[in-house]
Amino acid sequence: MQALFGQLLIGLINGAFYALLSLGLAVIFGLLNIINFAHGALYMLGAFCAWLLLERLGVGYFWALLVAPLIVGALGVVIERTMLSRLYKLDHLYGLLLTFGLALIIQGVFNNVYGSSGQPYRMPDVFTGGYNLGFMFLPKYRAWVIVASALVCGGTWFVIERTRLGSYLRAATENPAVVQAFGINVPRMITLTYGFGVALAAFAGVMAAPIYQVAPQMGANLIIVVFAVVVIGGMGSIGGAIITGFVLGVVEGLTKVFYPEASNTVIFVVMVLVLIVRPAGLFGRER
Amino acid sequence: MPDAAVASDPARTAGAAPLLAVRGLEAWYGESHILHGVDFDVAPGEVVTLLGRNGAGKTTTIKSLMGVVPRRQGSAVFDGRETIGLASNKIARLGIGWCPEERAIFSSLNVVENLMLPPEVKPGGMSVDAIYALFPNLRERATSQGTKLSGGEQQMLAIGRILRTGARLLLLDEPTEGLAPVIVQQIGRTIAALKEAGYTILLVEQNFRFAAKVADRHYVMEHGRVVDMIPNDELDRNMDKLNTYLGV
């Protein structure tokens, strides 16, 4: 029983990261039609930002949670303006290749400078200890990751699906030319959307720093699974990306209890099954 | 070739300085040269149509005015401002509202969201209630998905949403295409009401019987040029000529 709840918790934690990352990918793919392979590297960059802020400047975790996404988001804005914006008229493949190249460069640079072994990030003092729930022990920081991630995901969903700003975004995803001809600055919206999407990745990176090692490859290992999550949820579906992220984290956790050998592959098995039954993904619309 | 000069003859336009003056407008889609120097004027408060066969360049003219074709040159002065070279969002902000031929109702937005989508570009736009008074169907379907509406309702939505923005020049691209006669009549009454309210309208039409009921003047397009201008009150005398142009 203890093992079951323990793995469920780990599953939810992993799911929280899957949800944050696949949400960013879904938002970016929806508007930019670019499969952002640099997402994992930017997640890693978020974690390194937090680590550097703490080590070099003594800036703590909560400030890092705000500052690191801003820094990485600004970098995203530069990437979009100087590189991605030149590719929109070409096939999706070029955006994928460019961002894949960027990911390799960013990871390579950090590998050279900081080495491939991870750097530990000290857990903020407020999060030491945990809650005894009777059937299991819930560390405070794990609870925080789940709650904070759910809030950020839910807030993003609300803004996109329920507000005026979000209606611009949804409309521009369908028909950018007409939205722009109504007087909306669509190119700027695209730039800010990319910045926001990668800021979400950096936010996830900061949240991951105290749990996992801050290492150059941390994003590369995660991003493959996250792409599978996006495919299962359905490309471009905001709610689908969030729900699928959390659910698949739990599925993975449960597999660790019942058939540990399959825990690394279960998500890809699910992906294959979903693609056979619903090629557009669970929440995607057939185009 | 018919008398092309008549199109830009100021004496034949409605007097006052034009709200929209188009001169030598050319447009391309990739290698295809679609517009070869389009000239016409629209005076404030006028309803003017572009008539012509399929492929004459009517829709491309509208899209060029709106800045959504890949390449265009020439001159299109709206309210004293040159618009060629402006991005389409800047053109809209000058006070031009576009109702595209394909209507472009957004399927991921409900009716209210579609209606509220275009931002206000000038003060003095219609209130949502006034738009609902004009198109009562839209109020009933407010929370429906935009593309679940009938063709006629989608057209009403496409016109209604640009009335909220305060745009004074409306570019309506084939608003009656594929609609039932009773809906066409309703659109006709709407255009008459908008003219009454002081809107200036440039209307693309295939259906010139409809155009004759609502417009002040008609420009005839052929092969990417304006080849003739017929005031509506001289339409009867020019029926033979018009039939030849339109191939009816």
HADDOCK unambig.tbl for C-alpha pairs under 7 A between the chains (distance, minus, plus):
assign (segid A and resid 167 and name CA) (segid B and resid 109 and name CA) 6.75 0.50 0.50
assign (segid A and resid 167 and name CA) (segid B and resid 113 and name CA) 6.74 0.50 0.50
assign (segid A and resid 168 and name CA) (segid B and resid 117 and name CA) 6.70 0.50 0.50
assign (segid A and resid 170 and name CA) (segid B and resid 108 and name CA) 6.41 0.50 0.50
assign (segid A and resid 171 and name CA) (segid B and resid 106 and name CA) 6.03 0.50 0.50
assign (segid A and resid 174 and name CA) (segid B and resid 106 and name CA) 6.91 0.50 0.50
assign (segid A and resid 177 and name CA) (segid B and resid 68 and name CA) 6.65 0.50 0.50
assign (segid A and resid 180 and name CA) (segid B and resid 88 and name CA) 6.12 0.50 0.50
assign (segid A and resid 180 and name CA) (segid B and resid 89 and name CA) 4.98 0.50 0.50
assign (segid A and resid 181 and name CA) (segid B and resid 66 and name CA) 6.56 0.50 0.50
assign (segid A and resid 181 and name CA) (segid B and resid 88 and name CA) 4.86 0.50 0.50
assign (segid A and resid 181 and name CA) (segid B and resid 89 and name CA) 5.00 0.50 0.50
assign (segid A and resid 181 and name CA) (segid B and resid 92 and name CA) 5.86 0.50 0.50
assign (segid A and resid 182 and name CA) (segid B and resid 89 and name CA) 6.17 0.50 0.50
assign (segid A and resid 182 and name CA) (segid B and resid 92 and name CA) 5.63 0.50 0.50
assign (segid A and resid 182 and name CA) (segid B and resid 118 and name CA) 5.20 0.50 0.50
assign (segid A and resid 182 and name CA) (segid B and resid 119 and name CA) 6.95 0.50 0.50
assign (segid A and resid 183 and name CA) (segid B and resid 88 and name CA) 6.96 0.50 0.50
assign (segid A and resid 183 and name CA) (segid B and resid 89 and name CA) 3.72 0.50 0.50
assign (segid A and resid 183 and name CA) (segid B and resid 90 and name CA) 6.20 0.50 0.50
assign (segid A and resid 183 and name CA) (segid B and resid 92 and name CA) 4.84 0.50 0.50
assign (segid A and resid 183 and name CA) (segid B and resid 93 and name CA) 5.46 0.50 0.50
assign (segid A and resid 183 and name CA) (segid B and resid 119 and name CA) 6.73 0.50 0.50
assign (segid A and resid 184 and name CA) (segid B and resid 89 and name CA) 5.45 0.50 0.50
assign (segid A and resid 185 and name CA) (segid B and resid 89 and name CA) 5.95 0.50 0.50
